[in-house]
C-alpha cells in the first residue's frame, strides 16, 4: 500500500492518520454536488 511505503510506524496507525486528515465528509459532499445528487 502506498501509505506504508515510508516505514514510519505501523500501517494501521498510518491509515488512521490518513483518514483523519483526508476530510472524507467534505469530499463526499463535493462528489454529490458534481454528480448533482441531493
mmCIF file as Biopython writes it, N, C-alpha, C and O atoms, coordinates in Angstrom:
data_model
#
loop_
_atom_site.group_PDB
_atom_site.id
_atom_site.type_symbol
_atom_site.label_atom_id
_atom_site.label_alt_id
_atom_site.label_comp_id
_atom_site.label_asym_id
_atom_site.label_entity_id
_atom_site.label_seq_id
_atom_site.pdbx_PDB_ins_code
_atom_site.Cartn_x
_atom_site.Cartn_y
_atom_site.Cartn_z
_atom_site.occupancy
_atom_site.B_iso_or_equiv
_atom_site.auth_seq_id
_atom_site.auth_asym_id
_atom_site.pdbx_PDB_model_num
ATOM 1   N N  . UNK A ? 1  ? 0.834   -1.190 0.000   1.0 0.0 1  A 1 
ATOM 2   C CA . UNK A ? 1  ? 0.000   0.000  0.000   1.0 0.0 1  A 1 
ATOM 3   C C  . UNK A ? 1  ? 0.873   1.247  0.000   1.0 0.0 1  A 1 
ATOM 4   O O  . UNK A ? 1  ? 1.900   1.278  0.679   1.0 0.0 1  A 1 
ATOM 5   N N  . UNK A ? 2  ? 0.492   2.252  -0.734  1.0 0.0 2  A 1 
ATOM 6   C CA . UNK A ? 2  ? 1.310   3.467  -0.813  1.0 0.0 2  A 1 
ATOM 7   C C  . UNK A ? 2  ? 1.527   4.142  0.530   1.0 0.0 2  A 1 
ATOM 8   O O  . UNK A ? 2  ? 2.596   4.697  0.783   1.0 0.0 2  A 1 
ATOM 9   N N  . UNK A ? 3  ? 0.503   4.096  1.405   1.0 0.0 3  A 1 
ATOM 10  C CA . UNK A ? 3  ? 0.654   4.805  2.673   1.0 0.0 3  A 1 
ATOM 11  C C  . UNK A ? 3  ? 1.654   4.167  3.621   1.0 0.0 3  A 1 
ATOM 12  O O  . UNK A ? 3  ? 2.061   4.804  4.592   1.0 0.0 3  A 1 
ATOM 13  N N  . UNK A ? 4  ? 2.063   2.926  3.372   1.0 0.0 4  A 1 
ATOM 14  C CA . UNK A ? 4  ? 3.003   2.273  4.278   1.0 0.0 4  A 1 
ATOM 15  C C  . UNK A ? 4  ? 4.394   2.124  3.669   1.0 0.0 4  A 1 
ATOM 16  O O  . UNK A ? 4  ? 5.226   1.393  4.206   1.0 0.0 4  A 1 
ATOM 17  N N  . UNK A ? 5  ? 4.653   2.798  2.572   1.0 0.0 5  A 1 
ATOM 18  C CA . UNK A ? 5  ? 5.942   2.665  1.893   1.0 0.0 5  A 1 
ATOM 19  C C  . UNK A ? 5  ? 7.099   3.301  2.666   1.0 0.0 5  A 1 
ATOM 20  O O  . UNK A ? 5  ? 8.232   2.832  2.562   1.0 0.0 5  A 1 
ATOM 21  N N  . UNK A ? 6  ? 6.835   4.358  3.437   1.0 0.0 6  A 1 
ATOM 22  C CA . UNK A ? 6  ? 7.939   5.069  4.081   1.0 0.0 6  A 1 
ATOM 23  C C  . UNK A ? 6  ? 8.421   4.394  5.347   1.0 0.0 6  A 1 
ATOM 24  O O  . UNK A ? 6  ? 9.534   4.677  5.790   1.0 0.0 6  A 1 
ATOM 25  N N  . UNK A ? 7  ? 7.631   3.504  5.958   1.0 0.0 7  A 1 
ATOM 26  C CA . UNK A ? 7  ? 8.086   2.700  7.082   1.0 0.0 7  A 1 
ATOM 27  C C  . UNK A ? 7  ? 8.112   3.388  8.433   1.0 0.0 7  A 1 
ATOM 28  O O  . UNK A ? 7  ? 8.775   2.895  9.345   1.0 0.0 7  A 1 
ATOM 29  N N  . UNK A ? 8  ? 7.426   4.495  8.601   1.0 0.0 8  A 1 
ATOM 30  C CA . UNK A ? 8  ? 7.406   5.177  9.897   1.0 0.0 8  A 1 
ATOM 31  C C  . UNK A ? 8  ? 6.128   4.812  10.637  1.0 0.0 8  A 1 
ATOM 32  O O  . UNK A ? 8  ? 5.078   5.396  10.369  1.0 0.0 8  A 1 
ATOM 33  N N  . UNK A ? 9  ? 6.191   3.879  11.541  1.0 0.0 9  A 1 
ATOM 34  C CA . UNK A ? 9  ? 5.023   3.458  12.302  1.0 0.0 9  A 1 
ATOM 35  C C  . UNK A ? 9  ? 4.298   2.299  11.637  1.0 0.0 9  A 1 
ATOM 36  O O  . UNK A ? 9  ? 4.640   1.871  10.535  1.0 0.0 9  A 1 
ATOM 37  N N  . UNK A ? 10 ? 3.289   1.807  12.340  1.0 0.0 10 A 1 
ATOM 38  C CA . UNK A ? 10 ? 2.545   0.667  11.820  1.0 0.0 10 A 1 
ATOM 39  C C  . UNK A ? 10 ? 1.613   1.103  10.691  1.0 0.0 10 A 1 
ATOM 40  O O  . UNK A ? 10 ? 1.160   2.248  10.665  1.0 0.0 10 A 1 
ATOM 41  N N  . UNK A ? 11 ? 1.329   0.202  9.769   1.0 0.0 11 A 1 
ATOM 42  C CA . UNK A ? 11 ? 0.401   0.552  8.678   1.0 0.0 11 A 1 
ATOM 43  C C  . UNK A ? 11 ? -0.975  0.993  9.185   1.0 0.0 11 A 1 
ATOM 44  O O  . UNK A ? 11 ? -1.585  1.889  8.602   1.0 0.0 11 A 1 
ATOM 45  N N  . UNK A ? 12 ? -1.469  0.375  10.263  1.0 0.0 12 A 1 
ATOM 46  C CA . UNK A ? 12 ? -2.786  0.757  10.781  1.0 0.0 12 A 1 
ATOM 47  C C  . UNK A ? 12 ? -2.763  2.183  11.321  1.0 0.0 12 A 1 
ATOM 48  O O  . UNK A ? 12 ? -3.705  2.942  11.095  1.0 0.0 12 A 1 
ATOM 49  N N  . UNK A ? 13 ? -1.698  2.559  12.033  1.0 0.0 13 A 1 
ATOM 50  C CA . UNK A ? 13 ? -1.584  3.934  12.538  1.0 0.0 13 A 1 
ATOM 51  C C  . UNK A ? 13 ? -1.536  4.926  11.382  1.0 0.0 13 A 1 
ATOM 52  O O  . UNK A ? 13 ? -2.105  6.013  11.472  1.0 0.0 13 A 1 
ATOM 53  N N  . UNK A ? 14 ? -0.874  4.564  10.320  1.0 0.0 14 A 1 
ATOM 54  C CA . UNK A ? 14 ? -0.802  5.434  9.144   1.0 0.0 14 A 1 
ATOM 55  C C  . UNK A ? 14 ? -2.177  5.591  8.516   1.0 0.0 14 A 1 
ATOM 56  O O  . UNK A ? 14 ? -2.552  6.692  8.113   1.0 0.0 14 A 1 
ATOM 57  N N  . UNK A ? 15 ? -2.932  4.500  8.428   1.0 0.0 15 A 1 
ATOM 58  C CA . UNK A ? 15 ? -4.286  4.573  7.856   1.0 0.0 15 A 1 
ATOM 59  C C  . UNK A ? 15 ? -5.182  5.480  8.690   1.0 0.0 15 A 1 
ATOM 60  O O  . UNK A ? 15 ? -5.980  6.245  8.148   1.0 0.0 15 A 1 
ATOM 61  N N  . UNK A ? 16 ? -5.047  5.389  10.020  1.0 0.0 16 A 1 
ATOM 62  C CA . UNK A ? 16 ? -5.848  6.236  10.907  1.0 0.0 16 A 1 
ATOM 63  C C  . UNK A ? 16 ? -5.526  7.703  10.666  1.0 0.0 16 A 1 
ATOM 64  O O  . UNK A ? 16 ? -6.436  8.526  10.560  1.0 0.0 16 A 1 
ATOM 65  N N  . UNK A ? 17 ? -4.257  8.036  10.579  1.0 0.0 17 A 1 
ATOM 66  C CA . UNK A ? 17 ? -3.864  9.431  10.359  1.0 0.0 17 A 1 
ATOM 67  C C  . UNK A ? 17 ? -4.306  9.920  8.976   1.0 0.0 17 A 1 
ATOM 68  O O  . UNK A ? 17 ? -4.752  11.060 8.840   1.0 0.0 17 A 1 
ATOM 69  N N  . UNK A ? 18 ? -4.188  9.087  7.972   1.0 0.0 18 A 1 
ATOM 70  C CA . UNK A ? 18 ? -4.640  9.473  6.629   1.0 0.0 18 A 1 
ATOM 71  C C  . UNK A ? 18 ? -6.146  9.723  6.657   1.0 0.0 18 A 1 
ATOM 72  O O  . UNK A ? 18 ? -6.620  10.695 6.070   1.0 0.0 18 A 1 
ATOM 73  N N  . UNK A ? 19 ? -6.891  8.867  7.325   1.0 0.0 19 A 1 
ATOM 74  C CA . UNK A ? 19 ? -8.347  9.045  7.420   1.0 0.0 19 A 1 
ATOM 75  C C  . UNK A ? 19 ? -8.692  10.330 8.163   1.0 0.0 19 A 1 
ATOM 76  O O  . UNK A ? 19 ? -9.627  11.031 7.776   1.0 0.0 19 A 1 
ATOM 77  N N  . UNK A ? 20 ? -7.957  10.647 9.219   1.0 0.0 20 A 1 
ATOM 78  C CA . UNK A ? 20 ? -8.209  11.872 9.981   1.0 0.0 20 A 1 
ATOM 79  C C  . UNK A ? 20 ? -7.938  13.118 9.147   1.0 0.0 20 A 1 
ATOM 80  O O  . UNK A ? 20 ? -8.647  14.116 9.276   1.0 0.0 20 A 1 
ATOM 81  N N  . UNK A ? 21 ? -6.943  13.069 8.312   1.0 0.0 21 A 1 
ATOM 82  C CA . UNK A ? 21 ? -6.534  14.241 7.563   1.0 0.0 21 A 1 
ATOM 83  C C  . UNK A ? 21 ? -7.215  14.357 6.200   1.0 0.0 21 A 1 
ATOM 84  O O  . UNK A ? 21 ? -7.071  15.378 5.528   1.0 0.0 21 A 1 
ATOM 85  N N  . UNK A ? 22 ? -7.942  13.344 5.790   1.0 0.0 22 A 1 
ATOM 86  C CA . UNK A ? 22 ? -8.491  13.337 4.430   1.0 0.0 22 A 1 
ATOM 87  C C  . UNK A ? 22 ? -9.775  14.140 4.261   1.0 0.0 22 A 1 
ATOM 88  O O  . UNK A ? 22 ? -10.151 14.446 3.129   1.0 0.0 22 A 1 
ATOM 89  N N  . UNK A ? 23 ? -10.462 14.492 5.351   1.0 0.0 23 A 1 
ATOM 90  C CA . UNK A ? 23 ? -11.721 15.246 5.296   1.0 0.0 23 A 1 
ATOM 91  C C  . UNK A ? 23 ? -12.710 14.555 4.355   1.0 0.0 23 A 1 
ATOM 92  O O  . UNK A ? 23 ? -13.182 15.150 3.386   1.0 0.0 23 A 1 
ATOM 93  N N  . UNK A ? 24 ? -13.010 13.313 4.651   1.0 0.0 24 A 1 
ATOM 94  C CA . UNK A ? 24 ? -13.854 12.484 3.800   1.0 0.0 24 A 1 
ATOM 95  C C  . UNK A ? 24 ? -15.259 13.049 3.619   1.0 0.0 24 A 1 
ATOM 96  O O  . UNK A ? 24 ? -15.818 12.969 2.525   1.0 0.0 24 A 1 
ATOM 97  N N  . UNK A ? 25 ? -15.831 13.615 4.668   1.0 0.0 25 A 1 
ATOM 98  C CA . UNK A ? 25 ? -17.188 14.147 4.555   1.0 0.0 25 A 1 
ATOM 99  C C  . UNK A ? 25 ? -17.252 15.294 3.538   1.0 0.0 25 A 1 
ATOM 100 O O  . UNK A ? 25 ? -18.206 15.379 2.764   1.0 0.0 25 A 1 
ATOM 101 N N  . UNK A ? 26 ? -16.254 16.164 3.535   1.0 0.0 26 A 1 
ATOM 102 C CA . UNK A ? 26 ? -16.231 17.251 2.568   1.0 0.0 26 A 1 
ATOM 103 C C  . UNK A ? 26 ? -16.127 16.689 1.156   1.0 0.0 26 A 1 
ATOM 104 O O  . UNK A ? 26 ? -16.782 17.185 0.239   1.0 0.0 26 A 1 
ATOM 105 N N  . UNK A ? 27 ? -15.313 15.665 0.980   1.0 0.0 27 A 1 
ATOM 106 C CA . UNK A ? 27 ? -15.160 15.056 -0.340  1.0 0.0 27 A 1 
ATOM 107 C C  . UNK A ? 27 ? -16.452 14.384 -0.791  1.0 0.0 27 A 1 
ATOM 108 O O  . UNK A ? 27 ? -16.778 14.412 -1.978  1.0 0.0 27 A 1 
ATOM 109 N N  . UNK A ? 28 ? -17.188 13.784 0.131   1.0 0.0 28 A 1 
ATOM 110 C CA . UNK A ? 28 ? -18.480 13.178 -0.212  1.0 0.0 28 A 1 
ATOM 111 C C  . UNK A ? 28 ? -19.456 14.246 -0.682  1.0 0.0 28 A 1 
ATOM 112 O O  . UNK A ? 28 ? -20.154 14.058 -1.678  1.0 0.0 28 A 1 
ATOM 113 N N  . UNK A ? 29 ? -19.505 15.366 0.031   1.0 0.0 29 A 1 
ATOM 114 C CA . UNK A ? 29 ? -20.402 16.450 -0.356  1.0 0.0 29 A 1 
ATOM 115 C C  . UNK A ? 29 ? -20.017 17.019 -1.722  1.0 0.0 29 A 1 
ATOM 116 O O  . UNK A ? 29 ? -20.888 17.311 -2.541  1.0 0.0 29 A 1 
ATOM 117 N N  . UNK A ? 30 ? -18.727 17.176 -1.963  1.0 0.0 30 A 1 
ATOM 118 C CA . UNK A ? 30 ? -18.269 17.685 -3.248  1.0 0.0 30 A 1 
ATOM 119 C C  . UNK A ? 30 ? -18.646 16.722 -4.379  1.0 0.0 30 A 1 
ATOM 120 O O  . UNK A ? 30 ? -19.075 17.156 -5.448  1.0 0.0 30 A 1 
ATOM 121 N N  . UNK A ? 31 ? -18.488 15.426 -4.142  1.0 0.0 31 A 1 
ATOM 122 C CA . UNK A ? 31 ? -18.853 14.423 -5.148  1.0 0.0 31 A 1 
ATOM 123 C C  . UNK A ? 31 ? -20.346 14.472 -5.445  1.0 0.0 31 A 1 
ATOM 124 O O  . UNK A ? 31 ? -20.756 14.332 -6.597  1.0 0.0 31 A 1 
ATOM 125 N N  . UNK A ? 32 ? -21.166 14.674 -4.400  1.0 0.0 32 A 1 
ATOM 126 C CA . UNK A ? 32 ? -22.619 14.789 -4.602  1.0 0.0 32 A 1 
ATOM 127 C C  . UNK A ? 32 ? -22.952 16.015 -5.450  1.0 0.0 32 A 1 
ATOM 128 O O  . UNK A ? 32 ? -23.817 15.955 -6.324  1.0 0.0 32 A 1 
ATOM 129 N N  . UNK A ? 33 ? -22.258 17.130 -5.186  1.0 0.0 33 A 1 
ATOM 130 C CA . UNK A ? 33 ? -22.525 18.343 -5.966  1.0 0.0 33 A 1 
ATOM 131 C C  . UNK A ? 33 ? -22.132 18.120 -7.423  1.0 0.0 33 A 1 
ATOM 132 O O  . UNK A ? 33 ? -22.863 18.512 -8.333  1.0 0.0 33 A 1 
ATOM 133 N N  . UNK A ? 34 ? -20.988 17.497 -7.641  1.0 0.0 34 A 1 
ATOM 134 C CA . UNK A ? 34 ? -20.530 17.243 -9.002  1.0 0.0 34 A 1 
ATOM 135 C C  . UNK A ? 34 ? -21.512 16.326 -9.739  1.0 0.0 34 A 1 
ATOM 136 O O  . UNK A ? 34 ? -21.810 16.531 -10.916 1.0 0.0 34 A 1 
ATOM 137 N N  . UNK A ? 35 ? -22.009 15.304 -9.016  1.0 0.0 35 A 1 
ATOM 138 C CA . UNK A ? 35 ? -22.945 14.351 -9.626  1.0 0.0 35 A 1 
ATOM 139 C C  . UNK A ? 35 ? -24.391 14.850 -9.596  1.0 0.0 35 A 1 
ATOM 140 O O  . UNK A ? 35 ? -25.297 14.187 -10.100 1.0 0.0 35 A 1 
ATOM 141 N N  . UNK A ? 36 ? -24.591 16.027 -8.999  1.0 0.0 36 A 1 
ATOM 142 C CA . UNK A ? 36 ? -25.934 16.622 -8.849  1.0 0.0 36 A 1 
ATOM 143 C C  . UNK A ? 36 ? -26.882 15.703 -8.122  1.0 0.0 36 A 1 
ATOM 144 O O  . UNK A ? 36 ? -28.023 15.500 -8.538  1.0 0.0 36 A 1 
ATOM 145 N N  . UNK A ? 37 ? -26.385 15.138 -7.009  1.0 0.0 37 A 1 
ATOM 146 C CA . UNK A ? 37 ? -27.194 14.275 -6.123  1.0 0.0 37 A 1 
ATOM 147 C C  . UNK A ? 37 ? -27.479 15.068 -4.859  1.0 0.0 37 A 1 
ATOM 148 O O  . UNK A ? 37 ? -26.585 15.715 -4.313  1.0 0.0 37 A 1 
ATOM 149 N N  . UNK A ? 38 ? -28.737 15.019 -4.385  1.0 0.0 38 A 1 
ATOM 150 C CA . UNK A ? 38 ? -29.075 15.748 -3.154  1.0 0.0 38 A 1 
ATOM 151 C C  . UNK A ? 38 ? -29.021 14.877 -1.951  1.0 0.0 38 A 1 
ATOM 152 O O  . UNK A ? 38 ? -29.279 15.342 -0.840  1.0 0.0 38 A 1 
#
